[in-house]
Amino acid sequence: MKTNTKSLALLFTCSLLLISCDSIAKKAKSLISKELNTETTQTEEKSKHSVYILGAAYGDDEEGYFQNSLLWKDGVMTTLPNYLEDTFAFSGNLLAVNNGIASVAGTMSDIEGGGDASQIAQWVDGTFTKLGPGMSYEGAMDMTCNGSDTYLLGHVCTSGDPNNTEIWVWKNGQTVSKMVREGDANICGRCIMVEGKDIFIAGAQMNNGKMNPVMWKNKEVTPLELTARKEGIAESMVEDEGHIYIVGYQHHEYENGTYDLVVWRDGKIYKKLLEGTVDINEVKMLKDNGNIYVAAGLSTDSKFVTYLWKNFKQETAGDNLDMFILADFAVKDGNIYMVGNTSESAPMYVVNGKSMNIDGLKPNMHFTSICVDN
C-alpha cells in the first residue's frame, strides 16, 4: 500500500513522510460510523501458491500508533520486532516475496525525538538492514522483483529539507541508483519496475508550481501527457508487448477537487477509467498471464467503493464491499486477492470478491500489503 490522496499537491508532500495506514483508519472513522455487514467465508481454499499479507497491530491510545509490524504466510502470523536500537520503532508498509523469501520495507522512527527523524530499513527473512543515510523525512515507496533480485524505491532528504528530495533505488539491499532534483524541479517517485537491465520509475516532477506526471528510464525523464492545463501524478505501471502502461490521475476540476483516473501508454493518454472522482485512496496496476489488471479504492459521499478493471474493462470487484477500504491487491492465475480495512478499521481479506477469515485477527490489527508467491 502506498497512497491515501486528498489532493495532488498534498500527496506530493505527504509521500515524503510515508502515508501510513493509521491515517486511513482515522479518516474512515471520521467519515463513517456504520458497521460493515458482510457474510464471511470460513476459510480460504488451499492453493498451490503461498499468500503473504503485511499488516500491523497498534495500541489502544488515542493516537493509535502501530506497535508491531505483522506478517502472515498462508494464515500463520509472524511478529516483526518493534523497537530497534533502543528508541527507534520500525513500521513496515511494503511487501515483496521472491522465491519464498519475504522482504518487508518501511521506516525506523526516533520515538524519543518526536518521530520526525526516520530512516529506511528492510526486513528480509528475519534480518533487519538500515538502508538510508539516516537523515530526516526518508520514506519507502515501492518494491518489485526481477528474477532473483528485489528492488526497493525510496525517498531520501539528505539536506533535511522535505522539499528537496532525492530518489534512491536499492537492489538486494545495495544502493544502485540516485536521482536528485534539477534546479527548482522537485521530484517524487511513486513506483518502480525493472525490465532486464532497465530501471523504470514513475511519479511526478514539480515545475513552476505545477505537478507533472513523469516516467524515468535509467534516469532519463519522459513527461506524461495531460489534457488542457491540468496536473497529475503516476502511481503504478507494467510492461506489455513492448509498451509501458502507467496508471495515475490528473485534476478534473480544481474548484471541487475532483480527479480523472488515467492510463497512459508510452507516455500518451490511452484510457480514462474514471472521470470526476472525489478521493482516490489507492490505485495499482498488475499483469498476470498476459492480462492487465487495475484496482482502485475511492471514497465518495461518505462511503468507500472498490473498482476493478481487466484489460481496462470494468469488472465486479466483489459483493458487500461498500465499506471496504482497499489497501493493496495481487493477482495470480486470474485470482484476485485484496486486503484492506473496514469502515470500523477492522482488517479484511478478500479473494475473488469474497471476504475470508484469517485466524487470530484482532480489532487493533490493520492490513497494508499482499503478495502471492510463484
Steps between C-alpha positions, in 0.01 A plus 500: 500500500622844415240774483213682661447810284298812572667725244794466269697775670440341841597160365831635376597620847349214694666237285828608652373403843341168399126520534437221750198286563405675823417815300258297288346350813447841659352634175262207480384545859429866443301431184301195597366348820299234323613144567584275212246220459674238286451128476839340550626177350654286772834413346685554175529199276848357486704629210822391337623854566590648837324820602694758704328791675668791676324686775545655840360503851461833673445605859183608673612860550311780330768551235486134396873466435602165354685283747610212277524410133339162433555253216265217413595208276203282410324622813792444741610825665854615579561810713789716385709671770355832607790699635847506350800664663313603815265780392461439126166343410460312170185539291479284188279612211635308196516128428670293229547124476768339286539122483338452838701772675300794633640852508333774704606862458407803702649761728654518843387806695662659802223485759687698764582764240134557429480265200632754248831328425462189287716253311405246235549143616431155357415171671596190300450149638551609861781751449471879511720726287509880514514638145463877503764744623299572813389855426145621563199447273601170345227279358471158332273538195486176298656156456527265204673175406691418182634148477672422828551869584284726718493875438387771741409858409529768764516872568795652685552860610874534558460873559232452764261705287180307410469714186840385374465128446721243333374173350708199599483139377638199685560157346519219755582759765770680302462850356501486119349834395450855627309783335510857620285797410608730219467867588160569653340183362431284804449130429277228640533129417187293562572164333785295357524235227808314375521347152833335422765756593262797474356667809170684451362741760175692473369784713498876462721801452416846631569774245405864556254400768332242276491125563591308184474119475825353370684174441873445527685228311851469639471861625387638163168677556194482274200728575159333488224662299241714677180648363472879506697668781447228755734343753552134580711224647587144392437220750564153353622341176554180301664401172304308238613407148755779491263767629521674837161543667471739794199575717462821697281805515462856387285783627150500358387831649709703743198672654336188640813288547408221259731273299511280193647151532720478191698229320798608291659281233851600399445844648170578325154490658352162403189467716305691761371238740312749717420868462417754768566278802528663841762310694732219388639307795699236314567397139722225363566330166618139460557250221407132516511245219496770232209690657524846657307565820431830676343532844402828662346596831296821519302679765191686383197636684613363838553146375776296337495336157739243351544485122662227291594499131635217285662620179341838576145363503322535834415182690322433828742537789280304739183494703439700819818706459334841543682560829827333395803730488744354246864494610659267242425220256674212323413277203611143438361274224198726467415490870461842665631546855425821689579630846372805675300608798136559581341830587552403864874440434477121525733307263333337201629241250312442174554229237309521173251736658432291811608595851723237663586421859854493637547347844622725778390835361422765759323838473826689557663343193527659156590366153732690267640276222457160336716278275443157346816296451579319178 
